């Protein structure tokens, strides 16, 4: 089975050099594979039977639902069972988790994320509304609500988080948790012991930046 790694548009905007590190690990662990940079909103032009390894929950859902003959697996599922990845040790540090909207039915992703955190010796404090019952971070309301109302939704979700440090696995969730007053910890940053950068925070500016990248890819 042919595999490709799709970091996703948001991750390539966020830290393309970190996406390269992920690809380097996958090449070493699973064998040589290509980086797939075609946005999931466009025809992927992949051969039938290709499996897409993704970091973006939206990419996982769209590739799986829209394109015949293409299967998906999240990076999290691969890392959760990896015997070679050098997991750092966070020495029992308490963090909570915000689950991304596109994974609302994906138990496999929820389980993998939590297994990875445990392998990094992170103590997980679950919010009341989590996994399949998790509320949106607020970003999906962009375009349907005024921007200030979107920010209020972000603050509402952030206030449901029982810890200051909130693990996220979606780049847009980084922005939302920051706007909501929490400290987002992007899971790939945790894996590679890097600080999570907030970057563009205003919803209008972020979505414009993201759309420009999507249009180009």
PyMOL commands that set and color helices and strands:
alter all, ss='L'
color gray80, all
select helices_A, chain A and resi 9-30+57-66+75-80+101-103+107-119+131-133+139-141+147-158+171-179+187-191+203-216
alter helices_A, ss='H'
color red, helices_A
select strands_A, chain A and resi 3-6+34-35+51-54+71-74+93-97+122-124+165-168+183-186
alter strands_A, ss='S'
color yellow, strands_A
deselect
rebuild
show_as cartoon
